[in-house]
Amino acid sequence: FFILMDNFVPPFIPGAEIDSLTEILDCPNGALMLTKYNASSLYERPCEGRIHRWNLAYYKVTH
């Protein structure tokens, strides 16, 4: 299941774990940019001066 949030820290949900995180940026030029979270790489935002920012967390059930 997915949770769309405006907070960067996804909630802990008993019986589920995060499978992936995606950042969604609403850029000034009207484009939506999606980036996958990768803790092992340097991150550069694909657009400057974003209008909105959301995070999409994909959870998988563990039990």
N, CA, C and O atoms as a GROMACS GRO file, in nm:
protein
  252
    1PHE      N    1   0.084  -0.118   0.000
    1PHE     CA    2   0.000   0.000   0.000
    1PHE      C    3   0.088   0.124   0.000
    1PHE      O    4   0.206   0.118   0.038
    2PHE      N    5   0.032   0.236  -0.042
    2PHE     CA    6   0.105   0.361  -0.054
    2PHE      C    7   0.051   0.464   0.045
    2PHE      O    8  -0.067   0.463   0.080
    3ILE      N    9   0.140   0.553   0.090
    3ILE     CA   10   0.099   0.670   0.168
    3ILE      C   11   0.165   0.791   0.104
    3ILE      O   12   0.287   0.795   0.087
    4LEU      N   13   0.084   0.890   0.068
    4LEU     CA   14   0.134   1.016   0.013
    4LEU      C   15   0.135   1.117   0.126
    4LEU      O   16   0.034   1.135   0.194
    5MET      N   17   0.248   1.183   0.148
    5MET     CA   18   0.259   1.274   0.263
    5MET      C   19   0.342   1.396   0.227
    5MET      O   20   0.418   1.396   0.131
    6ASP      N   21   0.325   1.501   0.306
    6ASP     CA   22   0.407   1.621   0.287
    6ASP      C   23   0.518   1.627   0.392
    6ASP      O   24   0.592   1.726   0.398
    7ASN      N   25   0.530   1.525   0.473
    7ASN     CA   26   0.635   1.513   0.573
    7ASN      C   27   0.740   1.416   0.518
    7ASN      O   28   0.705   1.316   0.456
    8PHE      N   29   0.868   1.444   0.540
    8PHE     CA   30   0.972   1.358   0.484
    8PHE      C   31   0.985   1.226   0.559
    8PHE      O   32   1.028   1.126   0.501
    9VAL      N   33   0.948   1.225   0.686
    9VAL     CA   34   0.964   1.104   0.768
    9VAL      C   35   0.836   1.021   0.762
    9VAL      O   36   0.734   1.062   0.816
   10PRO      N   37   0.841   0.904   0.698
   10PRO     CA   38   0.721   0.821   0.690
   10PRO      C   39   0.687   0.760   0.826
   10PRO      O   40   0.778   0.732   0.905
   11PRO      N   41   0.560   0.740   0.855
   11PRO     CA   42   0.521   0.686   0.985
   11PRO      C   43   0.554   0.537   0.999
   11PRO      O   44   0.558   0.463   0.901
   12PHE      N   45   0.579   0.497   1.123
   12PHE     CA   46   0.594   0.355   1.155
   12PHE      C   47   0.455   0.294   1.157
   12PHE      O   48   0.364   0.346   1.222
   13ILE      N   49   0.438   0.185   1.088
   13ILE     CA   50   0.310   0.115   1.084
   13ILE      C   51   0.335  -0.030   1.125
   13ILE      O   52   0.402  -0.104   1.052
   14PRO      N   53   0.281  -0.072   1.241
   14PRO     CA   54   0.302  -0.210   1.285
   14PRO      C   55   0.253  -0.309   1.179
   14PRO      O   56   0.144  -0.294   1.123
   15GLY      N   57   0.334  -0.411   1.152
   15GLY     CA   58   0.297  -0.513   1.055
   15GLY      C   59   0.331  -0.478   0.912
   15GLY      O   60   0.293  -0.549   0.819
   16ALA      N   61   0.402  -0.364   0.893
   16ALA     CA   62   0.440  -0.323   0.758
   16ALA      C   63   0.579  -0.260   0.762
   16ALA      O   64   0.621  -0.208   0.865
   17GLU      N   65   0.649  -0.266   0.649
   17GLU     CA   66   0.778  -0.200   0.640
   17GLU      C   67   0.787  -0.126   0.507
   17GLU      O   68   0.719  -0.161   0.410
   18ILE      N   69   0.869  -0.024   0.504
   18ILE     CA   70   0.883   0.058   0.383
   18ILE      C   71   0.965  -0.018   0.280
   18ILE      O   72   1.075  -0.066   0.309
   19ASP      N   73   0.911  -0.026   0.161
   19ASP     CA   74   0.980  -0.092   0.050
   19ASP      C   75   1.054   0.011  -0.036
   19ASP      O   76   1.164  -0.017  -0.084
   20SER      N   77   0.995   0.130  -0.055
   20SER     CA   78   1.061   0.235  -0.132
   20SER      C   79   1.003   0.371  -0.098
   20SER      O   80   0.890   0.382  -0.052
   21LEU      N   81   1.083   0.475  -0.123
   21LEU     CA   82   1.041   0.613  -0.105
   21LEU      C   83   1.064   0.689  -0.235
   21LEU      O   84   1.168   0.673  -0.299
   22THR      N   85   0.968   0.771  -0.273
   22THR     CA   86   0.980   0.854  -0.392
   22THR      C   87   0.946   0.997  -0.354
   22THR      O   88   0.847   1.022  -0.285
   23GLU      N   89   1.028   1.092  -0.398
   23GLU     CA   90   1.000   1.233  -0.377
   23GLU      C   91   0.934   1.286  -0.504
   23GLU      O   92   0.981   1.259  -0.614
   24ILE      N   93   0.826   1.361  -0.488
   24ILE     CA   94   0.755   1.421  -0.600
   24ILE      C   95   0.765   1.572  -0.585
   24ILE      O   96   0.724   1.628  -0.484
   25LEU      N   97   0.821   1.639  -0.686
   25LEU     CA   98   0.838   1.784  -0.684
   25LEU      C   99   0.750   1.848  -0.789
   25LEU      O  100   0.744   1.803  -0.903
   26ASP      N  101   0.681   1.954  -0.750
   26ASP     CA  102   0.602   2.036  -0.841
   26ASP      C  103   0.691   2.154  -0.878
   26ASP      O  104   0.709   2.246  -0.797
   27CYS      N  105   0.747   2.153  -0.998
   27CYS     CA  106   0.846   2.252  -1.040
   27CYS      C  107   0.779   2.375  -1.100
   27CYS      O  108   0.667   2.366  -1.151
   28PRO      N  109   0.847   2.492  -1.094
   28PRO     CA  110   0.789   2.616  -1.146
   28PRO      C  111   0.752   2.610  -1.294
   28PRO      O  112   0.662   2.683  -1.337
   29ASN      N  113   0.817   2.526  -1.372
   29ASN     CA  114   0.786   2.517  -1.516
   29ASN      C  115   0.664   2.431  -1.545
   29ASN      O  116   0.631   2.408  -1.661
   30GLY      N  117   0.595   2.384  -1.441
   30GLY     CA  118   0.474   2.305  -1.459
   30GLY      C  119   0.498   2.155  -1.462
   30GLY      O  120   0.402   2.077  -1.469
   31ALA      N  121   0.623   2.113  -1.456
   31ALA     CA  122   0.655   1.970  -1.460
   31ALA      C  123   0.650   1.909  -1.320
   31ALA      O  124   0.680   1.975  -1.221
   32LEU      N  125   0.612   1.782  -1.314
   32LEU     CA  126   0.624   1.704  -1.191
   32LEU      C  127   0.747   1.615  -1.208
   32LEU      O  128   0.758   1.542  -1.306
   33MET      N  129   0.838   1.622  -1.112
   33MET     CA  130   0.960   1.542  -1.117
   33MET      C  131   0.954   1.439  -1.006
   33MET      O  132   0.918   1.471  -0.892
   34LEU      N  133   0.988   1.314  -1.037
   34LEU     CA  134   0.990   1.206  -0.939
   34LEU      C  135   1.132   1.156  -0.924
   34LEU      O  136   1.201   1.131  -1.023
   35THR      N  137   1.175   1.140  -0.798
   35THR     CA  138   1.307   1.086  -0.771
   35THR      C  139   1.294   0.976  -0.667
   35THR      O  140   1.222   0.993  -0.568
   36LYS      N  141   1.362   0.866  -0.687
   36LYS     CA  142   1.365   0.757  -0.590
   36LYS      C  143   1.470   0.787  -0.484
   36LYS      O  144   1.578   0.837  -0.516
   37TYR      N  145   1.439   0.756  -0.359
   37TYR     CA  146   1.534   0.775  -0.250
   37TYR      C  147   1.646   0.673  -0.263
   37TYR      O  148   1.621   0.554  -0.283
   38ASN      N  149   1.769   0.720  -0.251
   38ASN     CA  150   1.886   0.633  -0.255
   38ASN      C  151   1.987   0.686  -0.154
   38ASN      O  152   2.054   0.786  -0.179
   39ALA      N  153   1.999   0.620  -0.040
   39ALA     CA  154   2.086   0.668   0.068
   39ALA      C  155   2.234   0.662   0.031
   39ALA      O  156   2.315   0.728   0.096
   40SER      N  157   2.270   0.584  -0.069
   40SER     CA  158   2.411   0.566  -0.101
   40SER      C  159   2.463   0.664  -0.206
   40SER      O  160   2.580   0.657  -0.242
   41SER      N  161   2.380   0.755  -0.254
   41SER     CA  162   2.427   0.847  -0.358
   41SER      C  163   2.405   0.992  -0.316
   41SER      O  164   2.321   1.021  -0.231
   42LEU      N  165   2.480   1.082  -0.378
   42LEU     CA  166   2.459   1.225  -0.356
   42LEU      C  167   2.331   1.264  -0.428
   42LEU      O  168   2.300   1.212  -0.536
   43TYR      N  169   2.258   1.356  -0.368
   43TYR     CA  170   2.128   1.392  -0.424
   43TYR      C  171   2.130   1.535  -0.474
   43TYR      O  172   2.173   1.626  -0.401
   44GLU      N  173   2.086   1.556  -0.595
   44GLU     CA  174   2.067   1.690  -0.649
   44GLU      C  175   1.922   1.703  -0.691
   44GLU      O  176   1.869   1.618  -0.763
   45ARG      N  177   1.858   1.810  -0.647
   45ARG     CA  178   1.718   1.830  -0.684
   45ARG      C  179   1.708   1.857  -0.834
   45ARG      O  180   1.787   1.932  -0.890
   46PRO      N  181   1.610   1.795  -0.899
   46PRO     CA  182   1.596   1.813  -1.043
   46PRO      C  183   1.538   1.948  -1.084
   46PRO      O  184   1.541   1.983  -1.202
   47CYS      N  185   1.485   2.025  -0.989
   47CYS     CA  186   1.437   2.160  -1.022
   47CYS      C  187   1.459   2.251  -0.901
   47CYS      O  188   1.452   2.206  -0.786
   48GLU      N  189   1.485   2.376  -0.928
   48GLU     CA  190   1.504   2.475  -0.822
   48GLU      C  191   1.373   2.550  -0.799
   48GLU      O  192   1.293   2.567  -0.892
   49GLY      N  193   1.352   2.594  -0.678
   49GLY     CA  194   1.235   2.675  -0.647
   49GLY      C  195   1.105   2.598  -0.656
   49GLY      O  196   1.004   2.650  -0.705
   50ARG      N  197   1.106   2.474  -0.609
   50ARG     CA  198   0.985   2.391  -0.618
   50ARG      C  199   0.866   2.462  -0.555
   50ARG      O  200   0.881   2.541  -0.461
   51ILE      N  201   0.749   2.433  -0.606
   51ILE     CA  202   0.626   2.492  -0.555
   51ILE      C  203   0.569   2.404  -0.444
   51ILE      O  204   0.528   2.455  -0.340
   52HIS      N  205   0.567   2.274  -0.466
   52HIS     CA  206   0.521   2.177  -0.367
   52HIS      C  207   0.618   2.059  -0.365
   52HIS      O  208   0.691   2.036  -0.461
   53ARG      N  209   0.616   1.987  -0.254
   53ARG     CA  210   0.699   1.867  -0.240
   53ARG      C  211   0.621   1.764  -0.160
   53ARG      O  212   0.567   1.793  -0.054
   54TRP      N  213   0.615   1.643  -0.214
   54TRP     CA  214   0.548   1.533  -0.146
   54TRP      C  215   0.642   1.413  -0.144
   54TRP      O  216   0.735   1.404  -0.224
   55ASN      N  217   0.616   1.324  -0.054
   55ASN     CA  218   0.688   1.196  -0.049
   55ASN      C  219   0.586   1.084  -0.056
   55ASN      O  220   0.482   1.087   0.010
   56LEU      N  221   0.618   0.986  -0.138
   56LEU     CA  222   0.533   0.870  -0.156
   56LEU      C  223   0.606   0.750  -0.098
   56LEU      O  224   0.711   0.710  -0.149
   57ALA      N  225   0.550   0.692   0.007
   57ALA     CA  226   0.610   0.575   0.070
   57ALA      C  227   0.529   0.452   0.031
   57ALA      O  228   0.407   0.448   0.046
   58TYR      N  229   0.600   0.351  -0.020
   58TYR     CA  230   0.536   0.223  -0.053
   58TYR      C  231   0.570   0.125   0.058
   58TYR      O  232   0.687   0.097   0.083
   59TYR      N  233   0.468   0.073   0.124
   59TYR     CA  234   0.484  -0.023   0.232
   59TYR      C  235   0.448  -0.162   0.183
   59TYR      O  236   0.363  -0.179   0.096
   60LYS      N  237   0.515  -0.261   0.241
   60LYS     CA  238   0.473  -0.399   0.217
   60LYS      C  239   0.438  -0.461   0.352
   60LYS      O  240   0.503  -0.433   0.454
   61VAL      N  241   0.338  -0.545   0.352
   61VAL     CA  242   0.292  -0.611   0.474
   61VAL      C  243   0.393  -0.719   0.510
   61VAL      O  244   0.439  -0.794   0.424
   62THR      N  245   0.429  -0.726   0.640
   62THR     CA  246   0.533  -0.819   0.683
   62THR      C  247   0.480  -0.944   0.754
   62THR      O  248   0.556  -1.036   0.781
   63HIS      N  249   0.353  -0.948   0.784
   63HIS     CA  250   0.302  -1.068   0.853
   63HIS      C  251   0.201  -1.142   0.772
   63HIS      O  252   0.149  -1.244   0.816
   0.00000   0.00000   0.00000
